[in-house]
Amino acid sequence: MPQIVDNERKSRFETTVDGHVAELTYRRRGTRLVLIHTGVPDELEGQGIGSALVAAAVADARGRDLRLVVQCPFAAEWLRRHPDAVDGLEIEWDERSDDGA
C-alpha cells in the first residue's frame, strides 16, 4: 500500500502512484475534520487507495481528537462499512454524504 501523506498546505490526504495523485480533500474547522471529496484516478482504482485515504483521515481525527464531518459519499460509504474503524469517534453525517452512497 502506498504511503498516505497529509498535505496540509493543500488541505488533502494524498498519495502518488506511477505519477497519478489520489486525494481526499478536507477542511479542519476548530474541533472538526470535514471530509469533502475523495478522488482516485481511473488508473489507480481497485487498489484500495480510496480506502487508505479515508483510513488516514480517521487516524488523523483520532490523533487530534476531532469530530469527523462527512460530506464525501465515498468516505460515508467506507465509514458505514467499517464501524469498528471509527469506534469512539464522533461523526456528523452531512446530507451531501448520501449522494450516490
N, CA, C and O atoms as CSV, one atom per row, in Angstrom:
chain,resi,resn,atom,element,x,y,z
A,1,MET,N,N,0.854,-1.188,0.000
A,1,MET,CA,C,0.000,0.000,0.000
A,1,MET,C,C,0.897,1.249,0.000
A,1,MET,O,O,1.842,1.332,0.785
A,2,PRO,N,N,0.609,2.196,-0.858
A,2,PRO,CA,C,1.430,3.415,-0.889
A,2,PRO,C,C,1.263,4.236,0.386
A,2,PRO,O,O,0.259,4.134,1.092
A,3,GLN,N,N,2.265,5.041,0.652
A,3,GLN,CA,C,2.233,5.895,1.833
A,3,GLN,C,C,1.279,7.064,1.599
A,3,GLN,O,O,1.328,7.722,0.560
A,4,ILE,N,N,0.418,7.309,2.572
A,4,ILE,CA,C,-0.504,8.447,2.528
A,4,ILE,C,C,0.131,9.573,3.336
A,4,ILE,O,O,0.592,9.355,4.456
A,5,VAL,N,N,0.154,10.775,2.766
A,5,VAL,CA,C,0.691,11.932,3.478
A,5,VAL,C,C,-0.404,12.982,3.636
A,5,VAL,O,O,-1.326,13.071,2.825
A,6,ASP,N,N,-0.281,13.765,4.686
A,6,ASP,CA,C,-1.199,14.869,4.935
A,6,ASP,C,C,-0.563,16.126,4.364
A,6,ASP,O,O,0.354,16.686,4.964
A,7,ASN,N,N,-1.038,16.568,3.222
A,7,ASN,CA,C,-0.552,17.787,2.601
A,7,ASN,C,C,-1.400,18.934,3.145
A,7,ASN,O,O,-2.398,19.326,2.540
A,8,GLU,N,N,-0.989,19.460,4.293
A,8,GLU,CA,C,-1.779,20.489,4.968
A,8,GLU,C,C,-1.898,21.758,4.127
A,8,GLU,O,O,-2.912,22.453,4.192
A,9,ARG,N,N,-0.875,22.059,3.346
A,9,ARG,CA,C,-0.910,23.261,2.508
A,9,ARG,C,C,-2.060,23.196,1.502
A,9,ARG,O,O,-2.690,24.212,1.208
A,10,LYS,N,N,-2.332,21.994,0.974
A,10,LYS,CA,C,-3.409,21.811,0.009
A,10,LYS,C,C,-4.675,21.244,0.647
A,10,LYS,O,O,-5.654,20.979,-0.051
A,11,SER,N,N,-4.662,21.057,1.965
A,11,SER,CA,C,-5.805,20.509,2.709
A,11,SER,C,C,-6.283,19.192,2.108
A,11,SER,O,O,-7.450,19.034,1.749
A,12,ARG,N,N,-5.344,18.252,2.009
A,12,ARG,CA,C,-5.730,16.947,1.481
A,12,ARG,C,C,-4.758,15.865,1.947
A,12,ARG,O,O,-3.562,16.097,2.125
A,13,PHE,N,N,-5.323,14.680,2.136
A,13,PHE,CA,C,-4.505,13.487,2.301
A,13,PHE,C,C,-4.255,13.008,0.877
A,13,PHE,O,O,-5.162,13.013,0.045
A,14,GLU,N,N,-3.017,12.593,0.600
A,14,GLU,CA,C,-2.704,12.252,-0.785
A,14,GLU,C,C,-1.653,11.163,-0.870
A,14,GLU,O,O,-0.923,10.885,0.081
A,15,THR,N,N,-1.607,10.570,-2.027
A,15,THR,CA,C,-0.551,9.630,-2.376
A,15,THR,C,C,-0.340,9.720,-3.879
A,15,THR,O,O,-1.268,10.020,-4.631
A,16,THR,N,N,0.879,9.457,-4.305
A,16,THR,CA,C,1.199,9.455,-5.722
A,16,THR,C,C,1.716,8.075,-6.102
A,16,THR,O,O,2.660,7.565,-5.498
A,17,VAL,N,N,1.089,7.480,-7.108
A,17,VAL,CA,C,1.478,6.164,-7.595
A,17,VAL,C,C,1.638,6.257,-9.111
A,17,VAL,O,O,0.710,6.648,-9.819
A,18,ASP,N,N,2.806,5.898,-9.594
A,18,ASP,CA,C,3.084,5.933,-11.034
A,18,ASP,C,C,2.714,7.279,-11.658
A,18,ASP,O,O,2.203,7.333,-12.777
A,19,GLY,N,N,2.973,8.352,-10.932
A,19,GLY,CA,C,2.711,9.690,-11.437
A,19,GLY,C,C,1.279,10.162,-11.299
A,19,GLY,O,O,0.965,11.287,-11.686
A,20,HIS,N,N,0.395,9.325,-10.753
A,20,HIS,CA,C,-1.012,9.682,-10.563
A,20,HIS,C,C,-1.259,10.021,-9.098
A,20,HIS,O,O,-0.848,9.281,-8.204
A,21,VAL,N,N,-1.936,11.149,-8.854
A,21,VAL,CA,C,-2.213,11.591,-7.484
A,21,VAL,C,C,-3.649,11.234,-7.103
A,21,VAL,O,O,-4.598,11.572,-7.812
A,22,ALA,N,N,-3.786,10.552,-5.983
A,22,ALA,CA,C,-5.096,10.274,-5.392
A,22,ALA,C,C,-5.201,11.147,-4.142
A,22,ALA,O,O,-4.209,11.365,-3.446
A,23,GLU,N,N,-6.411,11.647,-3.860
A,23,GLU,CA,C,-6.544,12.595,-2.753
A,23,GLU,C,C,-7.883,12.489,-2.050
A,23,GLU,O,O,-8.886,12.060,-2.622
A,24,LEU,N,N,-7.863,12.892,-0.799
A,24,LEU,CA,C,-9.071,13.113,-0.014
A,24,LEU,C,C,-8.960,14.536,0.508
A,24,LEU,O,O,-8.157,14.818,1.398
A,25,THR,N,N,-9.769,15.430,-0.047
A,25,THR,CA,C,-9.712,16.828,0.380
A,25,THR,C,C,-10.522,17.004,1.664
A,25,THR,O,O,-11.516,16.315,1.898
A,26,TYR,N,N,-10.070,17.935,2.476
A,26,TYR,CA,C,-10.694,18.166,3.779
A,26,TYR,C,C,-10.579,19.627,4.174
A,26,TYR,O,O,-9.874,20.415,3.543
A,27,ARG,N,N,-11.293,19.960,5.236
A,27,ARG,CA,C,-11.110,21.243,5.924
A,27,ARG,C,C,-11.084,20.941,7.414
A,27,ARG,O,O,-11.895,20.164,7.917
A,28,ARG,N,N,-10.160,21.553,8.099
A,28,ARG,CA,C,-10.160,21.481,9.563
A,28,ARG,C,C,-10.832,22.743,10.057
A,28,ARG,O,O,-10.402,23.853,9.746
A,29,ARG,N,N,-11.883,22.567,10.824
A,29,ARG,CA,C,-12.659,23.684,11.369
A,29,ARG,C,C,-12.785,23.502,12.872
A,29,ARG,O,O,-13.665,22.787,13.351
A,30,GLY,N,N,-11.906,24.147,13.603
A,30,GLY,CA,C,-11.947,24.020,15.067
A,30,GLY,C,C,-11.736,22.573,15.468
A,30,GLY,O,O,-10.668,22.007,15.231
A,31,THR,N,N,-12.749,21.974,16.075
A,31,THR,CA,C,-12.652,20.588,16.533
A,31,THR,C,C,-13.235,19.609,15.525
A,31,THR,O,O,-13.535,18.467,15.873
A,32,ARG,N,N,-13.399,20.042,14.283
A,32,ARG,CA,C,-13.979,19.184,13.246
A,32,ARG,C,C,-13.003,18.976,12.079
A,32,ARG,O,O,-12.256,19.874,11.693
A,33,LEU,N,N,-13.044,17.765,11.541
A,33,LEU,CA,C,-12.336,17.440,10.305
A,33,LEU,C,C,-13.418,17.122,9.279
A,33,LEU,O,O,-14.078,16.086,9.359
A,34,VAL,N,N,-13.591,18.023,8.315
A,34,VAL,CA,C,-14.642,17.893,7.310
A,34,VAL,C,C,-14.070,17.169,6.092
A,34,VAL,O,O,-13.165,17.677,5.431
A,35,LEU,N,N,-14.597,15.987,5.802
A,35,LEU,CA,C,-14.160,15.207,4.648
A,35,LEU,C,C,-15.002,15.623,3.451
A,35,LEU,O,O,-16.218,15.430,3.447
A,36,ILE,N,N,-14.356,16.197,2.427
A,36,ILE,CA,C,-15.083,16.820,1.326
A,36,ILE,C,C,-15.188,15.923,0.095
A,36,ILE,O,O,-16.288,15.686,-0.405
A,37,HIS,N,N,-14.061,15.427,-0.394
A,37,HIS,CA,C,-14.102,14.674,-1.656
A,37,HIS,C,C,-12.915,13.728,-1.769
A,37,HIS,O,O,-11.775,14.102,-1.496
A,38,THR,N,N,-13.202,12.506,-2.173
A,38,THR,CA,C,-12.148,11.538,-2.473
A,38,THR,C,C,-12.020,11.427,-3.983
A,38,THR,O,O,-13.003,11.182,-4.682
A,39,GLY,N,N,-10.816,11.608,-4.476
A,39,GLY,CA,C,-10.558,11.492,-5.906
A,39,GLY,C,C,-9.435,10.505,-6.168
A,39,GLY,O,O,-8.299,10.700,-5.738
A,40,VAL,N,N,-9.779,9.438,-6.884
A,40,VAL,CA,C,-8.787,8.425,-7.253
A,40,VAL,C,C,-8.828,8.294,-8.774
A,40,VAL,O,O,-9.872,7.960,-9.336
A,41,PRO,N,N,-7.705,8.553,-9.445
A,41,PRO,CA,C,-7.682,8.425,-10.899
A,41,PRO,C,C,-8.050,7.006,-11.346
A,41,PRO,O,O,-7.798,6.032,-10.637
A,42,ASP,N,N,-8.646,6.913,-12.527
A,42,ASP,CA,C,-9.044,5.609,-13.068
A,42,ASP,C,C,-7.897,4.606,-13.047
A,42,ASP,O,O,-8.108,3.419,-12.797
A,43,GLU,N,N,-6.694,5.080,-13.306
A,43,GLU,CA,C,-5.526,4.197,-13.354
A,43,GLU,C,C,-5.224,3.534,-12.014
A,43,GLU,O,O,-4.541,2.511,-11.967
A,44,LEU,N,N,-5.732,4.114,-10.922
A,44,LEU,CA,C,-5.434,3.593,-9.586
A,44,LEU,C,C,-6.629,2.916,-8.920
A,44,LEU,O,O,-6.510,2.418,-7.800
A,45,GLU,N,N,-7.771,2.892,-9.593
A,45,GLU,CA,C,-8.962,2.303,-8.978
A,45,GLU,C,C,-8.776,0.808,-8.732
A,45,GLU,O,O,-8.038,0.125,-9.443
A,46,GLY,N,N,-9.463,0.326,-7.712
A,46,GLY,CA,C,-9.431,-1.090,-7.390
A,46,GLY,C,C,-8.220,-1.541,-6.607
A,46,GLY,O,O,-8.017,-2.740,-6.417
A,47,GLN,N,N,-7.409,-0.601,-6.147
A,47,GLN,CA,C,-6.197,-0.948,-5.394
A,47,GLN,C,C,-6.317,-0.632,-3.908
A,47,GLN,O,O,-5.348,-0.786,-3.164
A,48,GLY,N,N,-7.493,-0.192,-3.467
A,48,GLY,CA,C,-7.690,0.126,-2.056
A,48,GLY,C,C,-7.148,1.483,-1.644
A,48,GLY,O,O,-7.026,1.767,-0.452
A,49,ILE,N,N,-6.823,2.320,-2.611
A,49,ILE,CA,C,-6.224,3.616,-2.290
A,49,ILE,C,C,-7.245,4.564,-1.671
A,49,ILE,O,O,-6.924,5.282,-0.724
A,50,GLY,N,N,-8.466,4.577,-2.190
A,50,GLY,CA,C,-9.507,5.412,-1.594
A,50,GLY,C,C,-9.741,5.030,-0.140
A,50,GLY,O,O,-9.882,5.895,0.725
A,51,SER,N,N,-9.780,3.736,0.119
A,51,SER,CA,C,-9.949,3.249,1.496
A,51,SER,C,C,-8.796,3.702,2.381
A,51,SER,O,O,-9.007,4.113,3.522
A,52,ALA,N,N,-7.575,3.627,1.854
A,52,ALA,CA,C,-6.400,4.051,2.630
A,52,ALA,C,C,-6.457,5.545,2.940
A,52,ALA,O,O,-6.036,5.969,4.016
A,53,LEU,N,N,-6.975,6.344,2.008
A,53,LEU,CA,C,-7.107,7.783,2.245
A,53,LEU,C,C,-8.093,8.057,3.377
A,53,LEU,O,O,-7.826,8.882,4.251
A,54,VAL,N,N,-9.235,7.364,3.360
A,54,VAL,CA,C,-10.225,7.563,4.421
A,54,VAL,C,C,-9.673,7.074,5.758
A,54,VAL,O,O,-9.874,7.724,6.784
A,55,ALA,N,N,-8.988,5.950,5.757
A,55,ALA,CA,C,-8.395,5.435,6.997
A,55,ALA,C,C,-7.383,6.420,7.566
A,55,ALA,O,O,-7.286,6.575,8.784
A,56,ALA,N,N,-6.626,7.087,6.695
A,56,ALA,CA,C,-5.665,8.098,7.159
A,56,ALA,C,C,-6.391,9.276,7.799
A,56,ALA,O,O,-5.927,9.821,8.801
A,57,ALA,N,N,-7.525,9.671,7.230
A,57,ALA,CA,C,-8.318,10.766,7.811
A,57,ALA,C,C,-8.862,10.365,9.178
A,57,ALA,O,O,-8.869,11.172,10.108
A,58,VAL,N,N,-9.313,9.129,9.297
A,58,VAL,CA,C,-9.818,8.630,10.580
A,58,VAL,C,C,-8.698,8.646,11.624
A,58,VAL,O,O,-8.914,9.068,12.760
A,59,ALA,N,N,-7.517,8.193,11.244
A,59,ALA,CA,C,-6.379,8.190,12.169
A,59,ALA,C,C,-6.018,9.613,12.582
A,59,ALA,O,O,-5.678,9.860,13.739
A,60,ASP,N,N,-6.092,10.543,11.641
A,60,ASP,CA,C,-5.802,11.940,11.948
A,60,ASP,C,C,-6.826,12.492,12.935
A,60,ASP,O,O,-6.464,13.147,13.912
A,61,ALA,N,N,-8.096,12.226,12.679
A,61,ALA,CA,C,-9.156,12.702,13.579
A,61,ALA,C,C,-8.972,12.122,14.971
A,61,ALA,O,O,-9.125,12.824,15.970
A,62,ARG,N,N,-8.645,10.845,15.032
A,62,ARG,CA,C,-8.444,10.194,16.337
A,62,ARG,C,C,-7.242,10.812,17.057
A,62,ARG,O,O,-7.311,11.091,18.254
A,63,GLY,N,N,-6.158,11.024,16.338
A,63,GLY,CA,C,-4.945,11.573,16.935
A,63,GLY,C,C,-5.096,13.004,17.412
A,63,GLY,O,O,-4.426,13.421,18.357
A,64,ARG,N,N,-5.962,13.748,16.770
A,64,ARG,CA,C,-6.175,15.156,17.146
A,64,ARG,C,C,-7.447,15.359,17.959
A,64,ARG,O,O,-7.789,16.486,18.316
A,65,ASP,N,N,-8.147,14.266,18.249
A,65,ASP,CA,C,-9.408,14.309,18.993
A,65,ASP,C,C,-10.419,15.222,18.293
A,65,ASP,O,O,-10.997,16.122,18.902
A,66,LEU,N,N,-10.614,14.962,16.996
A,66,LEU,CA,C,-11.544,15.756,16.186
A,66,LEU,C,C,-12.798,14.960,15.867
A,66,LEU,O,O,-12.779,13.729,15.844
A,67,ARG,N,N,-13.869,15.665,15.625
A,67,ARG,CA,C,-15.112,15.067,15.146
A,67,ARG,C,C,-15.043,15.018,13.626
A,67,ARG,O,O,-14.633,15.991,12.992
A,68,LEU,N,N,-15.440,13.892,13.038
A,68,LEU,CA,C,-15.496,13.788,11.589
A,68,LEU,C,C,-16.817,14.346,11.083
A,68,LEU,O,O,-17.881,13.986,11.587
A,69,VAL,N,N,-16.753,15.205,10.107
A,69,VAL,CA,C,-17.945,15.683,9.406
A,69,VAL,C,C,-17.837,15.125,7.999
A,69,VAL,O,O,-16.908,15.451,7.261
A,70,VAL,N,N,-18.784,14.288,7.635
A,70,VAL,CA,C,-18.673,13.526,6.396
A,70,VAL,C,C,-19.577,14.118,5.322
A,70,VAL,O,O,-20.801,14.023,5.401
A,71,GLN,N,N,-18.946,14.737,4.308
A,71,GLN,CA,C,-19.669,15.251,3.146
A,71,GLN,C,C,-19.425,14.375,1.920
A,71,GLN,O,O,-20.244,14.347,1.002
A,72,CYS,N,N,-18.322,13.675,1.906
A,72,CYS,CA,C,-17.913,12.862,0.761
A,72,CYS,C,C,-18.679,11.532,0.731
A,72,CYS,O,O,-18.623,10.771,1.697
A,73,PRO,N,N,-19.389,11.245,-0.362
A,73,PRO,CA,C,-20.132,9.982,-0.451
A,73,PRO,C,C,-19.251,8.739,-0.331
A,73,PRO,O,O,-19.656,7.766,0.304
A,74,PHE,N,N,-18.069,8.750,-0.920
A,74,PHE,CA,C,-17.184,7.585,-0.817
A,74,PHE,C,C,-16.774,7.364,0.637
A,74,PHE,O,O,-16.826,6.241,1.138
A,75,ALA,N,N,-16.365,8.438,1.310
A,75,ALA,CA,C,-15.960,8.316,2.716
A,75,ALA,C,C,-17.125,7.837,3.569
A,75,ALA,O,O,-16.940,7.014,4.466
A,76,ALA,N,N,-18.331,8.347,3.297
A,76,ALA,CA,C,-19.511,7.929,4.062
A,76,ALA,C,C,-19.753,6.435,3.910
A,76,ALA,O,O,-20.027,5.741,4.890
A,77,GLU,N,N,-19.652,5.941,2.679
A,77,GLU,CA,C,-19.862,4.518,2.426
A,77,GLU,C,C,-18.804,3.686,3.152
A,77,GLU,O,O,-19.121,2.674,3.776
A,78,TRP,N,N,-17.546,4.120,3.066
A,78,TRP,CA,C,-16.465,3.386,3.721
A,78,TRP,C,C,-16.677,3.350,5.232
A,78,TRP,O,O,-16.527,2.301,5.860
A,79,LEU,N,N,-17.021,4.484,5.808
A,79,LEU,CA,C,-17.214,4.558,7.260
A,79,LEU,C,C,-18.381,3.688,7.715
A,79,LEU,O,O,-18.318,3.075,8.780
A,80,ARG,N,N,-19.437,3.629,6.923
A,80,ARG,CA,C,-20.582,2.784,7.280
A,80,ARG,C,C,-20.223,1.300,7.183
A,80,ARG,O,O,-20.765,0.484,7.928
A,81,ARG,N,N,-19.311,0.944,6.270
A,81,ARG,CA,C,-18.898,-0.450,6.117
A,81,ARG,C,C,-17.828,-0.854,7.137
A,81,ARG,O,O,-17.567,-2.043,7.321
A,82,HIS,N,N,-17.209,0.126,7.797
A,82,HIS,CA,C,-16.140,-0.159,8.759
A,82,HIS,C,C,-16.402,0.539,10.097
A,82,HIS,O,O,-15.610,1.378,10.527
A,83,PRO,N,N,-17.505,0.195,10.749
A,83,PRO,CA,C,-17.830,0.880,12.012
A,83,PRO,C,C,-16.773,0.675,13.091
A,83,PRO,O,O,-16.600,1.527,13.963
A,84,ASP,N,N,-16.068,-0.450,13.036
A,84,ASP,CA,C,-15.020,-0.708,14.021
A,84,ASP,C,C,-13.871,0.292,13.897
A,84,ASP,O,O,-13.203,0.594,14.885
A,85,ALA,N,N,-13.640,0.808,12.686
A,85,ALA,CA,C,-12.546,1.752,12.461
A,85,ALA,C,C,-12.802,3.104,13.108
A,85,ALA,O,O,-11.868,3.843,13.420
A,86,VAL,N,N,-14.074,3.419,13.307
A,86,VAL,CA,C,-14.410,4.734,13.864
A,86,VAL,C,C,-14.979,4.629,15.274
A,86,VAL,O,O,-15.532,5.596,15.797
A,87,ASP,N,N,-14.846,3.464,15.885
A,87,ASP,CA,C,-15.344,3.265,17.238
A,87,ASP,C,C,-14.772,4.327,18.170
A,87,ASP,O,O,-13.557,4.498,18.261
A,88,GLY,N,N,-15.645,5.024,18.847
A,88,GLY,CA,C,-15.224,6.050,19.795
A,88,GLY,C,C,-15.098,7.442,19.205
A,88,GLY,O,O,-14.944,8.412,19.947
A,89,LEU,N,N,-15.159,7.562,17.890
A,89,LEU,CA,C,-15.099,8.886,17.253
A,89,LEU,C,C,-16.501,9.440,17.060
A,89,LEU,O,O,-17.450,8.701,16.797
A,90,GLU,N,N,-16.608,10.744,17.194
A,90,GLU,CA,C,-17.874,11.391,16.886
A,90,GLU,C,C,-17.938,11.635,15.390
A,90,GLU,O,O,-16.979,12.113,14.783
A,91,ILE,N,N,-19.090,11.299,14.799
A,91,ILE,CA,C,-19.283,11.504,13.368
A,91,ILE,C,C,-20.538,12.319,13.144
A,91,ILE,O,O,-21.591,12.051,13.722
A,92,GLU,N,N,-20.403,13.311,12.300
A,92,GLU,CA,C,-21.525,14.161,11.893
A,92,GLU,C,C,-21.769,13.845,10.418
A,92,GLU,O,O,-20.911,14.098,9.573
A,93,TRP,N,N,-22.931,13.298,10.119
A,93,TRP,CA,C,-23.256,12.933,8.738
A,93,TRP,C,C,-23.889,14.125,8.050
A,93,TRP,O,O,-24.926,14.617,8.496
A,94,ASP,N,N,-23.297,14.587,6.993
A,94,ASP,CA,C,-23.816,15.694,6.200
A,94,ASP,C,C,-24.747,15.118,5.140
A,94,ASP,O,O,-24.484,14.041,4.605
A,95,GLU,N,N,-25.832,15.824,4.834
A,95,GLU,CA,C,-26.773,15.316,3.836
A,95,GLU,C,C,-26.112,15.079,2.476
A,95,GLU,O,O,-26.582,14.243,1.704
A,96,ARG,N,N,-25.043,15.791,2.175
A,96,ARG,CA,C,-24.333,15.580,0.909
A,96,ARG,C,C,-23.691,14.207,0.842
A,96,ARG,O,O,-23.430,13.696,-0.247
A,97,SER,N,N,-23.431,13.600,2.005
A,97,SER,CA,C,-22.765,12.292,2.012
A,97,SER,C,C,-23.682,11.185,1.505
A,97,SER,O,O,-23.218,10.077,1.235
A,98,ASP,N,N,-24.967,11.463,1.374
A,98,ASP,CA,C,-25.895,10.447,0.888
A,98,ASP,C,C,-26.020,10.440,-0.623
A,98,ASP,O,O,-26.661,9.548,-1.179
A,99,ASP,N,N,-25.424,11.414,-1.303
A,99,ASP,CA,C,-25.486,11.468,-2.762
A,99,ASP,C,C,-24.717,10.299,-3.350
A,99,ASP,O,O,-23.487,10.283,-3.328
A,100,GLY,N,N,-25.428,9.338,-3.866
A,100,GLY,CA,C,-24.781,8.218,-4.521
A,100,GLY,C,C,-24.184,7.191,-3.589
A,100,GLY,O,O,-23.582,6.221,-4.051
A,101,ALA,N,N,-24.331,7.374,-2.305
A,101,ALA,CA,C,-23.734,6.412,-1.351
A,101,ALA,C,C,-24.646,5.216,-1.160
A,101,ALA,O,O,-24.318,4.305,-0.400
